[in-house]
C-alpha cells in the first residue's frame, strides 16, 4: 500500500475512487452519485487544485482509499479540516485509514496548522474509533447533517504538537 498526494493530472484515479466511495457508502458523503457521475474532467481538476488530496493505492496501482484536506470557511486560520475519508471495504482494518489521516496531519503541520478537525456521523462507529485511535478528541460539538436532519454528527479535533511535525 502506498499513500500518495495526487495532483490534477491524477483526476481519473481520484474520480474512480470517489465515485466508488459514493456508490458504496452514500450515507457518509454529502453527495449524490447521479450528480458526481455528471462531473467532467475540468470539475475533477478544479477539486484537486483547491483541496489537497491523497489516494491509497495497492500494489497494482488501484485506488483503495481517499482523503482530502481543506481550510474550512469560518474556521480558525490554523485549523485544517478532513473531508472525504474513505477506505474500500476489502482494504479496511489494514492501517489504510490511519495512514490517510496521518498524511493529512503531516501536511497540516507543514502548513502551520495547530489543529486538524473532522466530523463523524453518530452511527459511524468505525470512523469514530479510528479517529480516537489516531489521536482525535471528541468535542461534544454536534450538528444535524445538512442532507438528512434526522442524523447528527460530532466534531473531533487533533491538536498538532511539535513532535508530530517530523
Secondary structure, 3 states (H helix, E strand, C coil): CEEEEECHHHHHHHHHHHHHHHHHCHHHCCCCHHHHHCCCHHHHHHHHHHCEEEEEECCCCCEEEEEEEECCCCCCCCEEEEEEEEECHHHCCCCHHHHHHHHHHHHHHHCCCCEEEEEEECCCHHHHHHHHHCCCEEEEEEEECCCCCCCEEEEEEEECCHHHHC
